[in-house]
Amino acid sequence: MVVEDLLGDICFEFIFWIALHVVYEIAVQILMGFGLSRMEAEGSALAFVFVVIFLMAALTAYRRKKLGKAVTLDTDGDGRISAEEEAAAFDIEEEEWWGEE
């Protein structure tokens, strides 16, 4: 059971990296077909990948902020999130937070 899972993970990762390398090489060959040298094509492909990753991270941060998920819970800066800080961040009344059962 554990061995099969481990082998499955290794095979998946191996196939993933091969597919990623093939896509990278195809992109480099296309850029070389446009007249760039091998080094220029590789640099352009890597720069494009970094720009895409940066834009994805920025877009995710922007969406989280717009959805209200980017909430600062530690308002007093002590490094701990108290029950009062969490209740204030999510607009929970004191009675609702502690609950009377």
TAQUI-V567418 format. One line per field, one symbol per residue. ss: DSSP state (a for helix, b for strand, c for the rest). phi: phi as a letter, one per 20 degrees, with the letter a starting at -180 (. if undefined). A space follows every 10 residues. Layout:
ss = ???
phi = ???
This chain:
ss = caaaaaaaaa aaaaaaaaaa aaaaaaaaaa aaaccccaaa aaaaaaaaaa aaaaaaaaaa aaaaaaaccc cccccccccc ccaaaaaaac cccaaaaacc c
phi = .fffffffff ffffffffff ffffffffff fffeoefgff ffffffffff ffffffffff ffffffenee deeeeemenc defffffffd ldfgfffemd d
